[in-house]
Amino acid sequence: MNRAPKTRSATSTSLTPRQLWSRARGALLLLALALIGGLVLATVRSSDHGGRLDPRSADPYGSRAVAELLKTRGVTVDVHDTLAAATAATGDDTTLLVTTPDLLTPQQQSTLYGAMSRSAGRTVLLGAGAASLDTLAPGIDTDLSVAVATRAPGPRCTLPAATRAGTADLGGERYRTGATTADACYPADGLPTLVRVPGPGSADTVLVGSPELLYNKRLAQQGNASLALQLLGSRPHLVWYLPSLTDVPADPETTDDPGSAFLDLIPSGWLWGTLQLAVAAVLAAVWRARRLGPLVPERLPVAIRASEATEGRARLYRKTDARDRAATVLRTATRDRIATLLGVPAKDAHSPDLVLPALSARIPTTAAAVHRTLLFGPAPADDAALVRLADQLDALEREVRTS
């Protein structure tokens, strides 16, 4: 007799394809979003530069326009985003432009000031504040009482570059200087927003309170283009330094560390991608955790003796030192049982105003305070007190049954 082949039936715990999709679609969606975000960032980073004050950027807040004008005047423009490269390219016939000097660490500021002192060229600091002036421009400080963002009416100084440019978009930081040889131009509320400090020989340092005149969107306004070209084009070479938070000085204690050398080989994009995946994993975990609802009681798959279930629950209570919970369970069960014996309705079994008078009438020989302590008293202080409470409740129930 031929028998039909047995087919394996799915158990109750097997997941259907629909259930698998329902569980995995959230994580897949987050993963897809992370990948799309990475591709978008990679596309943006691979396209034309769009950073603020970047001479390669044609954005409104870029500085490509002034860089192109300088190139037409025969000035070479070299862009660097590390201090080591910028200082190495600085020479006597060079203008060094530092876009955000306040981002430099004290160690980097000291290194930059050393390069400025050794060079006979010009250094232009944009928006230098209190964080960098003490090191890069000794003797000059900034006024912290008010932030100025207005258009300076005129140079009001004898600096040739300023007098030829006339009105320009300056403002931002306002400086104080006691040097009589310094040129203080474009005052705002009595303090200059452009200061030129002559150095040894042909070297000098120019402090510009605001980078507004270098932006593409403002270069054609007022005398911004004239002032920018004269300040940055006085030497045949211009080193355009863009400090950033990633330009961290090397630590001599870790330069020989193989682990740090290995991390240096990893492109920054992969590190950002790893961070995005970590954030996506955390969001997926939070999303899945929110799907957990309250516990749902269900029938046990096998029959368990009551004594084993009671012993297992008791062990759980003991493991967590839940004597208060165990005492509450014992007292609640005792009140449910003696309420029926005393003729008290089940809904009032846990009301001391109804149970205690009926219990005192049934057992008049025991004080009512003892009954209240046993049935509605505080939690036991230790395991011995919990065992004693269980024995006393059992004795009280037997007495009610036999009275």
C-alpha positions in Angstrom: 0.0 0.0 0.0 1.4 3.3 -1.1 1.5 6.0 1.5 1.4 9.7 0.7 4.6 11.5 1.6 4.3 13.3 4.9 4.5 17.1 4.7 6.0 19.1 7.6 3.3 21.3 9.0 4.2 24.7 10.3 4.2 25.0 14.1 2.3 27.7 16.0 5.6 29.6 16.5 6.6 29.7 12.8 6.5 33.1 11.2 4.8 33.6 7.9 6.4 35.8 5.2 3.9 38.5 6.0 4.9 38.5 9.6 8.6 38.5 8.8 8.1 41.5 6.5 6.0 43.4 9.1 8.8 42.9 11.7 11.7 43.7 9.4 10.3 46.6 7.3 11.1 49.2 9.9 14.7 48.3 10.2 15.0 48.0 6.4 13.4 51.5 6.1 16.0 53.0 8.5 18.8 51.2 6.7 17.6 52.6 3.3 17.3 56.1 4.7 20.9 55.8 6.1 22.2 54.6 2.7 20.3 57.4 0.9 21.6 60.0 3.3 25.2 58.7 2.8 24.8 58.9 -1.0 23.4 62.4 -0.8 26.3 63.5 1.4 28.8 61.8 -0.9 27.3 63.5 -3.9 27.4 66.9 -2.2 30.9 66.4 -1.0 32.0 65.3 -4.5 30.5 68.3 -6.1 31.9 71.8 -6.2 33.0 73.2 -2.9 30.3 75.1 -1.1 31.9 76.1 2.2 31.7 79.5 3.8 34.5 81.8 2.6 35.8 79.0 0.4 37.5 80.6 -2.7 36.4 77.6 -4.7 32.7 78.1 -3.9 30.2 80.1 -6.0 27.6 80.1 -3.3 26.4 83.5 -1.9 28.6 83.0 1.2 31.6 81.6 -0.8 34.5 83.7 -2.0 35.1 82.5 -5.5 34.5 85.9 -7.1 37.4 87.7 -5.2 39.7 84.7 -5.9 39.0 84.9 -9.6 39.6 88.7 -9.6 42.9 88.2 -7.8 44.0 85.6 -10.3 43.3 88.1 -13.2 45.7 90.5 -11.4 48.4 87.9 -11.4 48.1 86.7 -7.8 48.3 83.0 -7.3 45.8 81.6 -4.8 46.6 78.5 -2.8 43.9 77.0 -0.6 44.8 74.9 2.5 42.7 73.4 5.2 45.6 72.4 7.6 47.8 74.7 9.6 51.0 72.8 8.6 50.3 73.2 4.9 49.4 76.9 5.3 52.5 77.8 7.3 54.8 75.8 5.0 53.5 77.8 2.0 54.0 81.2 3.7 57.0 83.3 2.6 58.2 86.9 2.3 56.2 87.5 -0.9 53.0 85.9 0.5 49.8 87.1 2.0 48.4 84.7 4.5 44.6 84.9 5.0 43.1 83.1 8.1 39.3 83.0 7.7 38.4 82.0 11.3 41.3 82.3 13.7 39.2 81.7 16.8 38.9 78.0 15.7 42.6 77.4 16.3 43.8 75.9 19.5 46.3 77.7 21.7 49.0 75.4 20.3 48.0 76.1 16.7 47.9 79.9 17.5 51.4 79.8 18.8 52.6 77.9 15.7 50.8 80.4 13.4 52.3 83.4 15.3 55.8 81.9 14.9 55.3 81.6 11.2 54.0 85.2 11.1 57.0 86.5 13.0 59.5 84.8 10.7 57.8 86.0 7.5 58.1 89.4 5.9 54.7 89.0 4.3 51.2 90.1 5.3 48.8 88.3 7.5 45.0 89.0 7.3 42.9 87.8 10.2 39.1 87.7 9.6 36.9 88.2 12.6 39.6 87.5 15.2 38.1 87.7 18.7 39.2 87.4 22.2 40.0 83.7 21.8 42.9 84.5 19.4 43.9 88.1 19.7 46.2 87.7 22.8 48.4 85.3 20.8 48.1 86.4 17.2 47.9 90.2 17.8 49.5 91.1 21.1 48.5 94.6 22.3 45.1 94.5 20.6 41.9 93.5 22.3 38.3 93.4 21.2 35.3 95.1 22.7 32.8 92.6 24.1 30.1 95.0 25.1 28.2 94.9 21.8 28.2 93.0 18.5 28.4 95.3 15.6 26.9 94.3 12.2 26.5 97.6 10.5 28.0 99.1 7.3 30.9 101.4 8.2 30.3 104.9 6.7 33.9 105.4 5.6 37.5 104.6 6.4 38.3 107.7 8.5 42.0 106.8 8.4 45.1 107.3 6.2 45.6 103.7 5.1 45.9 104.0 1.3 43.9 100.8 0.7 41.0 102.1 2.8 41.0 105.6 1.4 40.9 104.4 -2.2 38.1 101.9 -1.4 35.9 104.3 0.5 32.7 102.9 2.0 32.8 99.2 2.6 30.8 96.5 4.4 32.7 96.2 7.6 31.6 95.6 11.2 31.6 92.6 13.5 34.5 92.8 15.9 35.7 96.2 17.2 39.2 96.6 18.3 41.2 98.6 20.8 44.9 99.3 20.3 47.4 101.6 22.0 50.0 101.4 19.2 50.5 104.8 17.6 51.8 103.2 14.4 48.7 101.2 13.8 46.1 102.2 11.2 42.6 102.2 12.7 39.9 102.4 10.0 36.1 102.1 9.6 35.1 103.0 13.2 31.8 101.9 14.6 30.7 103.6 17.8 34.2 105.0 18.2 36.1 101.8 17.8 37.7 100.6 14.5 36.6 97.5 12.7 39.8 97.3 10.5 43.2 97.6 12.0 46.6 97.3 10.3 49.6 96.7 12.6 53.0 97.1 10.9 55.7 94.6 11.8 59.4 94.3 11.3 60.5 95.2 7.8 57.6 94.9 5.2 55.6 92.6 7.3 52.2 93.6 8.7 49.1 92.2 10.3 45.6 93.3 9.2 42.6 92.6 11.4 39.2 92.7 9.7 36.2 92.6 12.0 33.8 91.0 9.6 34.2 88.8 6.5 31.2 90.4 4.8 33.2 92.1 2.1 34.6 88.8 0.8 31.3 87.1 0.2 30.2 86.6 -3.4 26.9 88.3 -2.8 28.5 91.5 -1.3 31.7 91.8 -3.4 30.1 94.1 -6.0 28.6 96.5 -3.3 30.2 99.7 -2.1 34.0 99.5 -2.2 34.2 95.9 -1.0 36.0 94.6 -4.1 38.5 97.4 -4.1 39.3 96.9 -0.4 39.5 93.1 -0.7 41.8 93.2 -3.7 44.1 95.7 -2.1 44.3 93.8 1.2 44.8 90.4 -0.3 46.6 91.3 -3.5 49.6 93.3 -2.2 51.9 90.3 -2.6 52.1 88.0 -5.7 51.1 84.9 -3.7 48.0 84.4 -1.5 47.7 81.5 1.0 44.0 81.0 1.8 43.8 79.1 5.1 40.4 77.6 6.1 40.6 76.4 9.7 38.2 73.7 10.7 37.4 71.5 13.7 39.0 68.5 12.0 42.4 70.3 11.7 43.6 68.9 15.1 47.3 69.2 15.9 49.3 66.0 16.1 49.9 64.7 19.7 53.6 63.6 20.0 52.6 61.0 22.6 50.3 59.2 20.1 52.2 59.6 16.8 53.7 56.2 17.2 50.5 54.5 18.2 49.6 51.8 15.6 46.0 52.1 16.5 45.8 55.9 15.8 47.8 55.4 12.6 45.3 52.8 11.4 42.4 55.2 12.2 44.1 57.9 10.2 43.9 55.6 7.2 40.1 55.4 7.4 38.4 58.1 5.3 36.2 60.5 7.3 33.2 59.5 5.2 33.3 56.0 6.5 33.4 57.2 10.1 30.3 59.4 9.5 28.6 56.4 7.8 29.3 54.2 10.9 27.9 56.9 13.1 24.7 57.0 11.0 24.3 53.3 11.1 24.7 53.4 14.9 22.0 56.0 15.2 19.8 54.0 12.9 20.3 50.9 15.1 19.3 52.9 18.2 16.2 54.2 16.5 15.3 50.7 15.4 15.7 49.5 18.9 13.5 52.3 20.2 10.9 51.6 17.5 10.8 47.9 18.4 10.6 48.6 22.1 7.5 50.7 21.7 5.7 47.7 20.2 5.9 45.8 23.5 2.6 46.1 25.3 1.3 44.8 28.7 1.8 41.2 29.5 -1.1 38.9 28.3 -1.9 35.9 30.5 -2.3 32.6 28.5 -2.8 29.0 29.4 0.3 27.0 30.0 1.2 24.5 27.3 1.6 21.7 29.9 -0.1 20.9 33.3 1.9 22.0 36.3 1.0 21.0 39.9 -0.1 23.8 42.1 2.6 23.1 44.6 5.3 23.6 41.9 3.8 26.8 40.7 3.5 28.1 44.2 7.1 27.2 45.0 8.3 28.8 41.7 6.5 32.0 42.5 7.9 32.0 46.1 11.4 31.6 44.7 10.9 34.6 42.4 9.6 36.7 45.4 12.6 35.7 47.5 15.1 36.4 44.7 13.9 40.0 44.4 13.3 40.5 48.1 9.6 41.1 47.4 8.3 40.5 50.9 5.8 43.2 50.6 4.3 41.7 47.4 4.3 38.2 49.0 2.6 39.5 52.1 0.0 41.3 50.0 -0.8 38.0 48.1 -1.2 36.0 51.3 -3.4 38.6 53.0 -5.6 39.1 49.9 -6.2 35.3 49.5 -7.0 35.0 53.2 -9.5 37.9 53.1 -11.2 36.4 50.1 -11.6 33.1 51.9 -12.7 34.3 55.3 -15.1 36.9 53.8 -17.2 34.0 52.4 -17.2 32.3 55.8 -18.1 35.6 57.6 -21.0 36.4 55.2 -19.3 39.5 53.8 -19.9 40.1 50.0 -16.9 39.3 47.8 -16.7 42.9 46.6 -16.3 44.0 50.2 -13.7 41.4 51.1 -10.9 43.9 51.2 -12.7 46.7 53.2 -11.5 46.8 56.8 -14.7 48.6 57.9 -16.8 45.6 56.9 -14.5 42.6 57.4 -13.0 43.5 60.8 -16.4 44.0 62.6 -17.7 40.7 61.2 -14.4 39.0 62.3 -14.6 40.4 65.8 -18.2 39.2 66.1 -17.2 35.7 65.0 -14.1 35.5 67.3 -14.7 37.9 70.2 -11.8 36.5 72.3 -9.2 38.1 70.0 -8.6 41.8 70.0 -9.7 43.7 66.9 -6.2 45.3 66.7 -4.7 41.9 66.2 -7.1 41.2 63.3 -6.3 44.5 61.7 -2.5 43.9 62.0 -2.8 40.4 60.4 -5.1 41.3 57.6 -4.2 45.0 56.8 -0.9 45.5 58.5 2.5 46.7 57.2 4.9 44.5 55.1 7.2 42.1 57.1 10.7 43.4 57.8 12.5 40.1 57.1 11.9 36.6 55.9 11.3 35.3 59.4 8.5 37.8 59.9 7.0 36.8 56.5 6.9 33.1 57.6 5.4 34.1 60.9 2.7 36.1 59.1 1.8 33.1 56.9 1.4 30.9 60.0 -0.7 33.4 61.8 -3.0 33.9 58.8 -3.4 30.1 58.4 -4.2 29.9 62.1 -6.7 32.7 61.9 -8.5 31.1 58.9 -8.7 27.7 60.8 -10.2 29.5 63.8 -12.8 31.1 61.7 -13.7 27.8 60.1 -14.1 26.0 63.4 -15.8 28.8 65.3 
